[in-house]
Amino acid sequence: MHNLSQLEQIGQHFVCGFPSTYLDEAFKEAVRTYKIANVILFARNIESKQQLKDLCSEIQTLVREECHTSALICIDQEGGMVTRLSDDCTNVPGAMALSATNDEDAVFEAGTITANELKALGVNCNLAPVLDVNSNKDNPVIGVRSFGDTQEQVSKFATKQMEALQVNGILAVGKHFPGHGDTHLDSHLALPKVEMDKLHLEEHIAPFRSAIRNGIQGIMSSHILFPSLEQQMLPATMSRAILTDFLKGELGFKGLVFSDCMEMQAIQKYYGTQAGSLSALISGVDLVCISHHVQLAIETIALVKESLLQGQLDRKEFAESTQKILLAKEMLEAEAPVPFEVVGGKDHTQRSQTLLERTFCMVNDVPFQFGDKALFVGPRLFSATNVSNADTSVVFSAGMAERLGGDSLITSENPNQNEIEKVLLEAELHTSVIVGTYNGHLYTGQVDLVNALAKTGVPVFCVALRNPYDLALLSERVASLAVFEYTDKVLDALSRFFRGEIEATGKLPVRL
């Protein structure tokens, strides 16, 4: 097997992260000593496109020298609210936003832009598409990251994103098997449980079936309990019944199985990262992700060595899994390069902007006039889930007032009655109020504020800056628009929308 030592073979099964924008000594030492052969990058590792290209090049050089294979360099570049690339790259709209165009070609185009940028930068594995069906409106972690709330919608568009990535030489990893769409807990913080029988689970499994049929190369497991698929108290990531018998056996998946991060509380708190990671490998995971502390991977490697010695981890199965990883790496190495100039270039930027402008959905189209003294109101961008990057420099109220003229007020993420009264007093001095909400359906003080403003008789316009479900809870007097993400690019497009330069042509891809 490429004449790899046992330690080099074990190292192929780990995907690890580090804290900085450069390869720190501790991480380099871990690669040299323990042969960790794959890396995951986050926003914390990226400050510019040139720095990222140099970093990826350094990672590949180090891994080739020390592990005698290339590295999988992985990233969560979903688009929209879950992007890792710096602002001098092109960050395309997210899944639900693209789904609002109701155009498969738009999804394919966004996927192609992302694939070409990643490849030019040196990243070869994208932890996307999200295959979860967002059937639970109160889902704190999926929401706009999903293409919709039906299996048909998700299957159709996720397949297009996957094809765009893979045809352009990026390994696509669909997530979070067998479905994170019907949870009200975030597995970064807790251990969710889905109490559905197998028949009802089919709605969530269907997009994975479709992706497998269409040749997806990677699937990521979820840290969720599914009692109808696994009798013991084991999350999907640690369940042989779910990963080997069901995913590989019944669904016939032949690609690479990735675990979600083994440092998430669903694993760390209930099972321990190291024991959980070993259990995941025994259950059928090919690559375990330990995204933050490489020391935990080092401790897990010791467990894996011992487990192979004792026969607890099947040697033949493990060797076949290693072979599968090496073949995937060879396939990626054979890809033709993409010129670095495309990254954040004019062509990609303009195409992405055009796509973004097609995603806006008018939800309640009632007459609205700015008048000569508008007030912009809304919370700062806060971290709705551990997966998002909260870029606190983007402020809806101040940003819109700057672009369009008017006054601005920043509210808290969940305004109380006292705060609402203050905003109402300010609103009386204005001819209109434009409110941005950010997951107001979960932080209901935001919705209370909009409805209180509606009662004053001042014209009110509400923009949902993440999940569109906020808009179902508003008075019918309020004009409302869904834009799916809280970013500077959206504020630019919103100012064009309010000036009448573009129209909201999107159709909501979910039931409110």
C-alpha positions as CSV (number, residue, x, y, z in Angstrom):
1,M,0.0,0.0,0.0
2,H,2.3,2.7,-1.3
3,N,4.8,1.2,1.2
4,L,3.3,3.3,4.0
5,S,4.3,2.4,7.6
6,Q,1.5,1.5,10.0
7,L,1.7,5.0,11.6
8,E,1.5,6.6,8.1
9,Q,-1.6,4.5,7.3
10,I,-3.3,5.6,10.6
11,G,-2.4,9.3,10.0
12,Q,-4.4,9.1,6.7
13,H,-7.6,8.8,8.7
14,F,-7.3,12.1,10.6
15,V,-8.4,15.6,9.5
16,C,-7.1,18.2,12.0
17,G,-7.1,22.0,12.5
18,F,-4.8,24.6,14.0
19,P,-5.5,28.0,15.5
20,S,-3.5,30.4,13.4
21,T,-3.0,31.9,9.9
22,Y,0.3,30.0,9.7
23,L,1.4,26.4,10.5
24,D,2.4,26.6,14.1
25,E,5.2,24.5,15.5
26,A,3.0,22.2,17.5
27,F,1.0,21.3,14.4
28,K,4.1,20.7,12.3
29,E,5.5,18.5,15.0
30,A,2.2,16.5,15.1
31,V,2.5,15.9,11.3
32,R,6.1,14.9,11.5
33,T,5.7,12.6,14.5
34,Y,2.2,11.2,14.1
35,K,1.8,11.5,10.3
36,I,-1.5,13.4,10.4
37,A,-2.2,13.7,6.6
38,N,-5.2,16.0,6.3
39,V,-6.2,19.5,7.4
40,I,-9.4,21.4,8.0
41,L,-9.4,25.2,7.6
42,F,-11.6,27.8,9.2
43,A,-12.0,31.6,8.9
44,R,-9.4,31.8,11.8
45,N,-6.8,30.4,9.4
46,I,-7.5,32.8,6.5
47,E,-6.7,36.5,6.2
48,S,-6.2,36.9,2.4
49,K,-6.2,34.9,-0.8
50,Q,-2.4,35.1,-1.2
51,Q,-1.9,34.0,2.4
52,L,-4.3,31.1,1.9
53,K,-2.6,30.0,-1.3
54,D,0.8,30.0,0.5
55,L,-0.6,28.2,3.5
56,C,-2.1,25.4,1.3
57,S,1.1,25.1,-0.5
58,E,3.1,24.8,2.8
59,I,0.6,22.2,4.1
60,Q,1.0,20.1,0.9
61,T,4.8,20.3,1.0
62,L,4.9,19.3,4.7
63,V,2.4,16.4,4.3
64,R,4.2,15.0,1.2
65,E,7.5,15.1,2.9
66,E,6.3,13.6,6.2
67,C,3.4,11.3,5.2
68,H,4.4,10.3,1.6
69,T,1.0,11.3,0.2
70,S,-0.7,14.5,-0.6
71,A,-3.1,16.1,2.0
72,L,-6.9,16.5,1.8
73,I,-7.3,20.2,2.6
74,C,-10.9,20.6,3.7
75,I,-13.1,23.7,4.3
76,D,-16.8,24.5,5.0
77,Q,-17.4,26.8,2.0
78,E,-21.2,26.4,1.8
79,G,-21.9,30.0,0.7
80,G,-24.1,32.6,2.4
81,M,-23.7,32.6,6.2
82,V,-21.3,29.7,6.3
83,T,-18.2,30.9,4.3
84,R,-14.6,30.7,5.3
85,L,-12.8,32.6,2.5
86,S,-11.6,36.1,3.0
87,D,-13.3,39.1,1.4
88,D,-10.8,39.3,-1.5
89,C,-12.2,35.9,-2.7
90,T,-15.8,35.3,-4.0
91,N,-18.3,34.1,-1.4
92,V,-21.5,33.0,-3.3
93,P,-25.0,33.0,-1.8
94,G,-26.0,30.1,0.5
95,A,-28.3,27.1,-0.2
96,M,-31.7,28.5,0.7
97,A,-31.0,31.8,-1.1
98,L,-29.9,30.0,-4.3
99,S,-33.0,27.7,-4.0
100,A,-35.1,30.9,-4.0
101,T,-34.0,31.5,-7.7
102,N,-35.7,28.2,-8.5
103,D,-33.0,27.7,-11.1
104,E,-30.8,24.7,-11.2
105,D,-28.3,26.5,-13.5
106,A,-27.9,29.2,-10.8
107,V,-26.9,26.6,-8.2
108,F,-24.5,25.0,-10.7
109,E,-23.0,28.4,-11.5
110,A,-22.5,29.2,-7.8
111,G,-20.9,25.8,-7.2
112,T,-18.6,26.3,-10.2
113,I,-17.4,29.7,-9.0
114,T,-16.6,28.1,-5.5
115,A,-14.9,25.1,-7.0
116,N,-12.6,27.1,-9.2
117,E,-11.6,29.5,-6.4
118,L,-10.9,26.6,-4.0
119,K,-8.8,24.8,-6.6
120,A,-6.8,27.9,-7.4
121,L,-6.2,28.5,-3.7
122,G,-5.1,24.9,-3.1
123,V,-8.1,23.6,-1.2
124,N,-9.3,20.2,-2.6
125,C,-12.2,19.1,-0.4
126,N,-15.4,21.1,0.3
127,L,-17.6,20.1,3.2
128,A,-20.8,20.8,1.1
129,P,-23.5,20.4,0.0
130,V,-25.9,20.5,3.0
131,L,-28.3,17.6,2.3
132,D,-30.5,18.3,5.4
133,V,-34.2,18.9,4.8
134,N,-35.1,21.9,7.1
135,S,-38.4,20.5,8.2
136,N,-38.2,22.0,11.7
137,K,-38.5,25.8,11.6
138,D,-36.9,26.1,15.0
139,N,-33.8,24.3,13.9
140,P,-31.0,26.5,15.4
141,V,-28.2,25.1,13.3
142,I,-29.4,24.4,9.7
143,G,-32.0,26.9,8.6
144,V,-30.8,28.9,5.6
145,R,-27.9,26.3,5.1
146,S,-30.6,23.9,3.7
147,F,-31.9,24.1,0.1
148,G,-35.5,23.8,1.5
149,D,-38.1,21.9,3.6
150,T,-38.9,19.1,1.1
151,Q,-36.8,16.2,0.0
152,E,-37.5,17.1,-3.7
153,Q,-36.2,20.6,-3.3
154,V,-33.1,19.6,-1.4
155,S,-32.3,16.6,-3.7
156,K,-32.7,18.7,-6.9
157,F,-30.5,21.6,-5.9
158,A,-27.9,19.9,-3.7
159,T,-27.2,17.5,-6.5
160,K,-26.4,20.5,-8.7
161,Q,-24.0,22.0,-6.2
162,M,-22.3,18.6,-5.7
163,E,-21.9,18.1,-9.5
164,A,-20.5,21.6,-9.9
165,L,-17.9,20.9,-7.2
166,Q,-16.9,17.5,-8.5
167,V,-16.8,18.2,-12.2
168,N,-14.4,21.0,-11.4
169,G,-12.1,18.8,-9.4
170,I,-13.2,19.3,-5.7
171,L,-14.2,16.4,-3.5
172,A,-17.8,17.2,-2.3
173,V,-18.9,16.0,1.1
174,G,-22.7,15.9,1.7
175,K,-23.8,16.5,5.3
176,H,-25.1,15.6,8.0
177,F,-26.1,12.0,7.5
178,P,-28.8,10.7,8.1
179,G,-30.2,14.2,8.5
180,H,-29.9,17.2,10.9
181,G,-33.1,19.0,9.6
182,D,-35.6,17.9,12.2
183,T,-33.7,18.9,15.4
184,H,-34.3,21.8,17.7
185,L,-30.9,21.4,19.4
186,D,-27.5,22.2,18.0
187,S,-25.1,19.2,18.2
188,H,-22.2,21.7,18.7
189,L,-23.7,22.2,22.1
190,A,-25.9,19.2,23.0
191,L,-26.8,15.7,21.8
192,P,-30.0,15.9,19.7
193,K,-32.4,12.9,19.3
194,V,-34.7,12.3,16.3
195,E,-37.6,10.1,17.5
196,M,-39.0,9.3,14.0
197,D,-39.7,5.8,12.7
198,K,-37.8,4.7,9.6
199,L,-40.7,5.5,7.3
200,H,-40.8,9.1,8.4
201,L,-37.0,9.4,8.3
202,E,-37.2,8.6,4.6
203,E,-37.9,12.3,3.9
204,H,-34.5,13.1,5.4
205,I,-32.6,10.2,3.9
206,A,-33.9,10.8,0.4
207,P,-31.5,13.6,-0.5
208,F,-28.6,11.3,0.6
209,R,-30.0,8.5,-1.6
210,S,-30.1,10.9,-4.5
211,A,-26.6,12.2,-3.9
212,I,-25.2,8.7,-3.7
213,R,-27.0,7.7,-6.9
214,N,-25.5,10.8,-8.6
215,G,-21.9,9.8,-7.5
216,I,-21.2,12.0,-4.4
217,Q,-17.6,11.2,-3.2
218,G,-18.0,12.1,0.5
219,I,-20.7,12.0,3.2
220,M,-20.4,13.5,6.7
221,S,-22.1,11.8,9.6
222,S,-24.1,13.7,12.2
223,H,-23.8,13.5,16.0
224,I,-27.5,12.7,16.5
225,L,-29.3,9.8,18.1
226,F,-31.7,7.9,15.8
227,P,-33.4,5.2,17.9
228,S,-35.2,3.8,14.9
229,L,-31.8,3.1,13.2
230,E,-29.6,2.4,16.2
231,Q,-31.0,0.7,19.4
232,Q,-28.1,1.7,21.6
233,M,-27.5,5.2,22.9
234,L,-25.0,6.0,20.1
235,P,-25.1,9.0,17.7
236,A,-24.9,8.2,14.0
237,T,-21.1,9.0,13.9
238,M,-20.5,6.1,16.4
239,S,-23.1,3.7,15.0
240,R,-22.0,0.7,12.9
241,A,-25.7,0.0,12.2
242,I,-26.1,3.4,10.7
243,L,-22.7,3.9,8.9
244,T,-21.8,0.4,7.8
245,D,-25.1,-1.6,7.6
246,F,-27.3,1.2,6.4
247,L,-25.2,3.8,4.6
248,K,-22.7,1.5,3.0
249,G,-24.9,-1.7,2.9
250,E,-28.5,-0.7,2.2
251,L,-27.7,2.7,0.5
252,G,-24.7,1.3,-1.3
253,F,-22.3,4.3,-0.6
254,K,-18.8,3.5,-1.8
255,G,-17.2,6.9,-1.1
256,L,-15.4,8.4,1.9
257,V,-17.3,8.8,5.2
258,F,-16.2,11.8,7.2
259,S,-17.2,12.4,10.8
260,D,-18.5,15.8,11.9
261,C,-16.1,17.5,14.3
262,M,-15.4,15.1,17.2
263,E,-14.8,18.1,19.6
264,M,-18.5,19.1,19.4
265,Q,-20.3,18.8,22.7
266,A,-22.5,16.0,21.5
267,I,-19.4,13.8,21.4
268,Q,-16.9,15.4,23.8
269,K,-19.3,15.7,26.7
270,Y,-21.1,12.3,26.4
271,Y,-18.4,10.0,25.0
272,G,-15.0,11.8,25.0
273,T,-13.3,13.0,21.8
274,Q,-10.6,10.2,21.8
275,A,-12.9,7.2,22.6
276,G,-15.6,8.7,20.3
277,S,-13.2,8.9,17.4
278,L,-12.0,5.3,17.8
279,S,-15.6,4.2,18.0
280,A,-16.4,6.2,14.8
281,L,-13.5,4.4,13.0
282,I,-14.8,1.0,14.2
283,S,-18.3,2.0,13.0
284,G,-17.3,2.8,9.5
285,V,-16.0,6.4,9.4
286,D,-13.0,6.8,7.1
287,L,-11.9,10.2,8.2
288,V,-12.3,11.6,11.7
289,C,-12.3,15.4,12.0
290,I,-10.7,16.8,15.1
291,S,-10.8,20.5,14.2
292,H,-9.3,22.4,17.0
293,H,-6.8,20.6,19.3
294,V,-4.3,18.4,17.6
295,Q,-3.3,16.9,20.9
296,L,-6.6,15.1,21.0
297,A,-5.8,13.5,17.6
298,I,-2.4,12.4,18.9
299,E,-4.1,10.7,21.9
300,T,-6.6,9.1,19.6
301,I,-3.8,7.7,17.3
302,A,-2.4,5.9,20.3
303,L,-5.8,4.3,20.9
304,V,-6.1,3.3,17.2
305,K,-2.6,1.6,17.3
306,E,-3.6,-0.4,20.4
307,S,-7.0,-1.2,18.9
308,L,-5.5,-2.6,15.6
309,L,-3.1,-4.7,17.8
310,Q,-6.0,-6.1,19.8
311,G,-8.1,-6.7,16.7
312,Q,-10.9,-4.5,18.0
313,L,-10.5,-2.4,14.9
314,D,-10.7,-4.8,12.0
315,R,-7.3,-4.7,10.1
316,K,-8.7,-5.7,6.7
317,E,-11.5,-3.1,6.9
318,F,-9.0,-0.5,8.1
319,A,-6.6,-1.3,5.2
320,E,-9.5,-1.0,2.7
321,S,-10.5,2.3,4.2
322,T,-6.9,3.6,3.9
323,Q,-6.8,2.5,0.3
324,K,-10.0,4.4,-0.4
325,I,-8.5,7.6,1.0
326,L,-5.3,7.1,-1.1
327,L,-7.3,6.6,-4.3
328,A,-9.3,9.7,-3.7
329,K,-6.1,11.7,-3.2
330,E,-4.6,10.3,-6.4
331,M,-7.8,11.3,-8.3
332,L,-7.5,14.9,-6.9
333,E,-3.8,15.1,-7.8
334,A,-4.6,14.3,-11.4
335,E,-6.8,17.5,-11.7
336,A,-5.6,20.3,-14.0
337,P,-4.7,23.6,-12.1
338,V,-6.8,26.8,-12.2
339,P,-5.0,30.1,-12.5
340,F,-4.8,32.1,-9.3
341,E,-6.1,35.3,-11.0
342,V,-9.7,33.9,-11.0
343,V,-9.9,34.2,-7.2
344,G,-12.0,37.2,-6.4
345,G,-11.6,38.4,-10.0
346,K,-14.0,40.7,-11.8
347,D,-15.8,37.8,-13.6
348,H,-16.6,35.8,-10.5
349,T,-17.5,38.9,-8.4
350,Q,-20.0,40.1,-11.0
351,R,-21.6,36.7,-11.5
352,S,-21.9,36.2,-7.8
353,Q,-23.5,39.6,-7.4
354,T,-26.0,38.9,-10.2
355,L,-26.9,35.6,-8.5
356,L,-27.3,37.3,-5.1
357,E,-29.7,39.9,-6.6
358,R,-31.9,37.0,-7.9
359,T,-32.3,35.5,-4.4
360,F,-34.4,38.3,-2.8
361,C,-38.0,37.2,-2.0
362,M,-40.8,39.7,-1.4
363,V,-43.0,38.1,1.2
364,N,-45.6,40.7,2.0
365,D,-45.8,43.3,-0.8
366,V,-47.8,46.1,0.8
367,P,-47.3,49.8,-0.2
368,F,-44.4,51.4,1.6
369,Q,-42.9,54.9,1.3
370,F,-39.6,56.0,2.8
371,G,-40.6,59.7,3.2
372,D,-37.9,62.2,3.9
373,K,-36.7,60.8,7.3
374,A,-36.2,57.1,7.5
375,L,-35.1,55.2,10.6
376,F,-33.1,51.9,10.2
377,V,-33.3,49.5,13.2
378,G,-31.9,46.1,13.9
379,P,-29.4,44.0,16.0
380,R,-25.8,43.6,15.3
381,L,-24.7,40.3,13.6
382,F,-24.4,37.8,16.4
383,S,-23.3,34.2,16.3
384,A,-26.6,32.2,15.6
385,T,-24.6,28.9,15.7
386,N,-21.0,27.8,16.1
387,V,-20.8,27.2,12.4
388,S,-21.3,30.8,11.3
389,N,-18.7,33.5,11.2
390,A,-20.0,36.5,13.1
391,D,-18.4,39.4,11.3
392,T,-19.2,42.1,13.8
393,S,-18.1,44.9,11.4
394,V,-21.3,44.6,9.4
395,V,-24.2,46.5,11.0
396,F,-27.5,46.5,9.2
397,S,-28.9,49.8,10.7
398,A,-25.8,51.9,10.4
399,G,-24.8,50.4,7.1
400,M,-28.2,51.0,5.5
401,A,-28.5,54.6,6.8
402,E,-25.0,55.3,5.4
403,R,-26.0,53.9,2.0
404,L,-29.5,55.5,1.7
405,G,-29.5,58.4,4.2
406,G,-31.5,58.4,7.4
407,D,-31.0,57.6,11.0
408,S,-30.0,54.3,12.7
409,L,-30.5,52.5,15.9
410,I,-28.8,49.3,17.0
411,T,-31.0,47.0,19.1
412,S,-30.1,44.0,21.2
413,E,-30.6,40.5,19.8
414,N,-33.7,40.0,21.9
415,P,-35.3,43.4,22.7
416,N,-37.3,43.6,26.0
417,Q,-40.4,45.8,26.6
418,N,-38.2,48.6,27.9
419,E,-36.0,48.7,24.8
420,I,-39.1,48.4,22.5
421,E,-40.6,51.6,24.2
422,K,-37.4,53.5,23.4
423,V,-37.5,52.5,19.8
424,L,-41.2,53.5,19.5
425,L,-40.4,57.0,20.8
426,E,-37.6,57.4,18.2
427,A,-39.9,56.0,15.5
428,E,-42.5,58.8,16.1
429,L,-39.9,61.3,14.9
430,H,-39.5,59.5,11.5
431,T,-41.5,59.1,8.3
432,S,-40.8,55.3,8.1
433,V,-38.9,52.5,9.9
434,I,-36.9,49.7,8.1
435,V,-36.2,46.9,10.5
436,G,-33.7,44.1,10.0
437,T,-34.4,40.8,11.9
438,Y,-31.9,38.0,12.5
439,N,-33.6,34.7,13.4
440,G,-36.4,36.7,15.1
441,H,-38.5,33.5,15.2
442,L,-36.0,32.2,17.8
443,Y,-35.2,35.6,19.4
444,T,-38.9,36.7,19.6
445,G,-38.2,40.2,21.1
446,Q,-37.2,41.2,17.5
447,V,-40.7,40.2,16.2
448,D,-42.4,41.9,19.2
449,L,-40.5,45.1,18.2
450,V,-41.7,45.0,14.5
451,N,-45.3,44.4,15.5
452,A,-45.2,47.2,18.1
453,L,-43.9,49.5,15.4
454,A,-46.7,48.4,13.0
455,K,-49.3,49.6,15.6
456,T,-47.9,53.2,15.5
457,G,-49.1,53.8,12.0
458,V,-45.6,54.7,10.8
459,P,-44.9,52.7,7.6
460,V,-42.8,49.7,8.5
461,F,-40.6,47.5,6.2
462,C,-39.0,44.3,7.6
463,V,-35.9,42.5,6.1
464,A,-35.2,39.0,7.4
465,L,-31.4,38.8,7.4
466,R,-31.2,35.0,8.0
467,N,-34.1,32.6,8.3
468,P,-37.2,33.8,6.6
469,Y,-39.5,32.2,9.2
470,D,-39.4,35.6,11.1
471,L,-41.7,37.0,8.5
472,A,-44.6,34.6,9.3
473,L,-45.0,36.2,12.7
474,L,-45.5,39.8,11.5
475,S,-48.6,42.0,11.3
476,E,-50.0,42.1,7.8
477,R,-49.4,45.9,7.7
478,V,-45.6,45.3,7.5
479,A,-44.0,45.0,4.1
480,S,-41.4,42.2,4.2
481,L,-38.5,40.8,2.3
482,A,-36.3,37.7,2.8
483,V,-32.6,38.0,1.9
484,F,-31.1,35.0,3.7
485,E,-27.8,36.5,4.8
486,Y,-26.4,39.3,6.9
487,T,-23.4,40.4,4.9
488,D,-22.0,43.6,3.4
489,K,-22.9,42.3,-0.1
490,V,-26.5,42.0,0.9
491,L,-26.6,45.5,2.3
492,D,-25.2,46.8,-1.0
493,A,-27.9,44.8,-2.9
494,L,-30.6,46.0,-0.5
495,S,-29.7,49.6,-1.2
496,R,-30.1,48.9,-4.9
497,F,-33.5,47.3,-4.2
498,F,-34.7,50.3,-2.1
499,R,-33.6,52.7,-4.9
500,G,-35.7,50.7,-7.4
501,E,-32.6,49.5,-9.4
502,I,-33.4,45.8,-8.9
503,E,-36.6,43.8,-8.2
504,A,-37.1,41.0,-5.8
505,T,-37.7,38.1,-8.2
506,G,-37.1,35.1,-5.8
507,K,-39.8,32.7,-4.6
508,L,-39.7,31.4,-1.0
509,P,-38.3,27.8,-1.1
510,V,-39.9,27.0,2.3
511,R,-43.3,27.2,3.9
512,L,-43.5,29.9,6.5
